[in-house]
Amino acid sequence: FIQMLHRAKKRDVLQLLRRAPEETRPLLVEAAVATQSVASLAALSDFLDFSKEPKHLLERFLYAAAFSPRPSGELLLLVLDKLDGKQLEPEIWETGIVAVGSLVGKLCQQKLCGLQAVQRGVETILRGLRGAKEEPEVVIYLLALGNAMLPETIPTLLEHAEDGPTAVTTAATSALRQFPVPLISSKVKRVMRRIFHQKRKTYDKTCRLAAAEILLDNHPLPMDVINILLATSEMDTETATFLLLKVQNSL
């Protein structure tokens, strides 16, 4: 079916989407996203109205885009255009921003970080993060940055990880866990030590565990292992057991 869509013209794909029974439209949207031809993306652009379409159909489109194994810059542009300047339901907006982060990350893995679409996607996330007022909104943008895994965003994630409120610190620390080993620098580890050992303030257990995992999963120093083991004596049984198993696995 996807091979057939590759050969189809825009008007044919659009007609297929419009005439399909409601229960099969989500599958057709997924197929059009998977095809990623110029015609199929243009048809999706005309077909999907983010101000009118049922929520489940829009979410299906965004999930299909986010999980696309080798997305194109045109697919990212389509997602950005559909999100830009519109009053969206919170669930659609959240899914869309996280999808943008995922698409940016995958395009950069394909050595396509220089695409204009990627630059626009990064700026969309960073601009939104700077302007975010509510804690849940900040968390969504941090999740998007975690999906994007861009080295230049690490200082922003560290700042939110160490200084933000509970939900924000947890989201930022979890985002940093997704970065590959070469990007976990000594500066990142210093911040993770301060978080785990609560040098500046008290942190949520989930945040401390994420910080410990970053220290243990990225060429841990013997002193970090020792200090984490010593700290387990002051933790609840479940948390201490988790960290002990983590250390055993590392060994």
C-alpha positions as CSV (number, residue, x, y, z in Angstrom):
1,F,0.0,0.0,0.0
2,I,2.9,2.4,0.8
3,Q,4.5,1.5,-2.5
4,M,1.3,2.4,-4.2
5,L,1.2,5.7,-2.4
6,H,4.8,6.4,-3.5
7,R,3.5,6.5,-7.1
8,A,0.2,8.4,-6.4
9,K,-0.4,12.0,-7.1
10,K,-1.4,14.5,-4.5
11,R,-5.0,14.7,-5.7
12,D,-5.3,10.9,-5.5
13,V,-4.0,10.7,-2.0
14,L,-6.2,13.5,-0.9
15,Q,-9.2,11.9,-2.5
16,L,-8.4,8.7,-0.7
17,L,-8.2,10.4,2.7
18,R,-11.4,12.3,2.2
19,R,-13.5,9.4,0.9
20,A,-12.2,6.8,3.4
21,P,-14.6,5.6,6.1
22,E,-13.9,7.3,9.4
23,E,-12.6,4.1,11.1
24,T,-9.9,3.6,8.4
25,R,-8.6,7.2,8.2
26,P,-6.1,6.8,11.0
27,L,-4.4,3.9,9.2
28,L,-4.4,5.9,5.9
29,V,-2.8,8.9,7.7
30,E,-0.1,6.6,9.2
31,A,0.6,5.2,5.7
32,A,0.8,8.6,4.2
33,V,3.3,9.7,6.9
34,A,5.3,6.5,6.3
35,T,5.4,7.2,2.5
36,Q,6.9,10.7,3.0
37,S,6.6,11.5,-0.7
38,V,6.1,15.1,-1.8
39,A,2.5,14.2,-2.9
40,S,1.5,12.4,0.3
41,L,2.8,15.1,2.6
42,A,1.1,17.8,0.5
43,A,-2.1,15.8,0.7
44,L,-1.8,15.5,4.5
45,S,-1.2,19.2,4.7
46,D,-4.5,19.9,2.9
47,F,-6.4,17.2,4.6
48,L,-5.4,17.8,8.3
49,D,-7.1,20.8,9.8
50,F,-5.8,21.1,13.4
51,S,-8.7,23.4,14.3
52,K,-11.4,20.9,13.2
53,E,-10.2,17.3,12.9
54,P,-11.0,14.8,15.7
55,K,-8.3,14.7,18.3
56,H,-7.6,11.0,17.9
57,L,-6.8,11.5,14.2
58,L,-4.4,14.4,14.9
59,E,-2.7,12.4,17.6
60,R,-2.3,9.5,15.2
61,F,-0.6,11.8,12.7
62,L,1.8,13.2,15.3
63,Y,2.7,9.8,16.8
64,A,3.3,8.5,13.3
65,A,5.6,11.4,12.6
66,A,7.4,11.1,16.0
67,F,8.1,7.4,15.6
68,S,9.1,7.6,11.9
69,P,12.5,5.8,11.8
70,R,14.0,8.0,9.1
71,P,12.0,11.2,8.9
72,S,12.5,13.9,6.2
73,G,12.9,17.6,6.7
74,E,9.6,18.0,4.8
75,L,7.8,15.9,7.5
76,L,9.2,18.1,10.2
77,L,8.1,21.2,8.3
78,L,4.6,19.8,8.0
79,V,4.4,19.2,11.8
80,L,5.8,22.7,12.5
81,D,3.4,24.4,10.1
82,K,0.4,22.6,11.7
83,L,1.4,23.7,15.2
84,D,2.4,27.2,14.3
85,G,0.2,30.0,15.7
86,K,-2.8,27.9,16.4
87,Q,-5.0,27.5,19.5
88,L,-4.7,23.7,20.1
89,E,-6.1,21.4,22.7
90,P,-3.4,20.8,25.4
91,E,-3.0,17.1,24.5
92,I,-2.4,17.9,20.8
93,W,0.0,20.7,21.6
94,E,2.0,18.5,24.1
95,T,2.2,15.6,21.6
96,G,3.2,18.0,18.8
97,I,6.1,19.6,20.7
98,V,7.5,16.3,21.9
99,A,7.2,15.0,18.2
100,V,9.2,18.0,17.0
101,G,12.0,17.1,19.5
102,S,11.9,13.5,18.3
103,L,12.1,14.6,14.6
104,V,14.9,17.0,15.2
105,G,16.9,14.3,17.0
106,K,16.4,11.7,14.3
107,L,17.3,14.2,11.5
108,C,20.5,15.1,13.3
109,Q,21.4,11.4,13.7
110,Q,21.1,11.3,9.9
111,K,23.7,14.2,9.7
112,L,20.9,16.6,8.7
113,C,21.3,19.1,11.5
114,G,22.0,21.9,9.0
115,L,18.5,21.7,7.5
116,Q,16.4,24.9,7.8
117,A,13.6,22.8,9.2
118,V,15.8,21.5,12.0
119,Q,16.9,25.0,12.9
120,R,13.3,26.1,13.0
121,G,12.4,23.1,15.1
122,V,15.1,23.8,17.7
123,E,14.2,27.5,17.8
124,T,10.5,26.6,18.3
125,I,11.4,24.5,21.3
126,L,13.9,26.9,22.9
127,R,11.6,30.0,22.3
128,G,8.7,28.1,23.9
129,L,10.8,27.1,26.8
130,R,12.0,30.7,27.4
131,G,8.4,31.9,27.3
132,A,6.8,29.1,29.3
133,K,5.1,30.3,32.5
134,E,3.4,27.2,33.9
135,E,5.4,24.2,35.2
136,P,3.6,21.6,33.0
137,E,4.5,23.6,29.9
138,V,8.2,23.8,30.9
139,V,8.2,20.0,31.4
140,I,6.9,19.4,27.9
141,Y,9.6,21.6,26.3
142,L,12.3,19.8,28.4
143,L,11.0,16.4,27.2
144,A,11.3,17.7,23.6
145,L,14.9,18.8,24.3
146,G,15.6,15.3,25.6
147,N,14.3,13.7,22.4
148,A,16.3,16.1,20.3
149,M,19.6,15.3,22.2
150,L,21.5,18.4,20.9
151,P,24.8,19.1,22.6
152,E,24.2,22.9,22.7
153,T,21.0,22.4,24.8
154,I,22.9,20.6,27.7
155,P,23.6,23.9,29.6
156,T,19.9,24.7,29.5
157,L,18.9,21.2,30.8
158,L,21.5,21.4,33.6
159,E,20.2,24.8,34.7
160,H,16.6,23.4,34.9
161,A,17.8,20.2,36.5
162,E,19.6,21.9,39.4
163,D,17.4,24.9,40.0
164,G,13.8,24.1,38.9
165,P,10.8,22.9,40.9
166,T,10.3,19.2,41.4
167,A,8.6,18.3,38.2
168,V,11.0,20.4,36.1
169,T,14.2,19.0,37.8
170,T,12.9,15.5,37.2
171,A,12.1,16.1,33.6
172,A,15.4,17.8,32.9
173,T,17.5,15.1,34.6
174,S,15.5,12.4,32.8
175,A,16.2,14.2,29.5
176,L,20.0,14.3,30.2
177,R,19.9,10.5,30.7
178,Q,19.1,10.1,27.0
179,F,22.3,11.7,25.8
180,P,25.1,9.5,24.6
181,V,28.2,8.9,26.7
182,P,30.6,11.3,24.8
183,L,28.3,14.2,25.7
184,I,28.2,13.5,29.4
185,S,31.1,15.8,30.4
186,S,32.7,16.5,33.7
187,K,30.5,19.5,34.1
188,V,27.4,17.4,33.7
189,K,28.7,14.9,36.3
190,R,29.5,17.7,38.8
191,V,25.9,18.9,38.6
192,M,24.6,15.3,38.9
193,R,26.7,14.9,42.1
194,R,25.3,18.0,43.6
195,I,21.8,16.8,42.8
196,F,22.3,13.3,44.1
197,H,24.0,14.4,47.3
198,Q,21.5,17.3,47.7
199,K,24.3,19.9,48.1
200,R,22.1,22.9,47.3
201,K,18.6,21.8,48.2
202,T,16.4,18.8,48.7
203,Y,15.5,16.9,45.5
204,D,12.8,14.4,44.6
205,K,13.7,10.7,44.8
206,T,13.1,10.2,41.1
207,C,15.5,13.1,40.2
208,R,18.2,11.8,42.5
209,L,17.9,8.3,41.0
210,A,18.2,9.7,37.5
211,A,21.3,11.7,38.6
212,A,22.8,8.5,40.1
213,E,22.2,6.6,36.9
214,I,23.9,9.2,34.8
215,L,27.0,9.0,37.1
216,L,26.9,5.1,37.0
217,D,26.2,4.7,33.3
218,N,28.9,7.0,31.9
219,H,32.4,5.8,32.8
220,P,31.8,6.1,36.6
221,L,34.7,7.2,38.8
222,P,35.5,4.9,41.8
223,M,34.7,7.7,44.2
224,D,31.3,8.2,42.7
225,V,30.5,4.6,43.1
226,I,31.7,4.6,46.7
227,N,29.7,7.8,47.6
228,I,26.5,6.4,46.0
229,L,26.9,3.2,48.0
230,L,27.5,5.1,51.2
231,A,24.4,7.2,50.5
232,T,22.2,4.1,50.3
233,S,22.4,3.7,54.0
234,E,20.2,6.8,54.4
235,M,17.6,5.8,51.8
236,D,14.5,3.7,51.9
237,T,14.9,0.0,51.1
238,E,13.4,0.1,47.6
239,T,15.7,3.0,46.4
240,A,18.8,1.5,48.1
241,T,18.1,-1.9,46.5
242,F,17.7,-0.3,43.1
243,L,21.0,1.5,43.4
244,L,22.8,-1.6,44.7
245,L,21.6,-3.6,41.7
246,K,22.6,-0.7,39.4
247,V,26.2,-0.8,40.8
248,Q,26.3,-4.6,40.5
249,N,25.3,-4.4,36.8
250,S,27.9,-1.7,36.2
251,L,30.6,-3.9,37.8
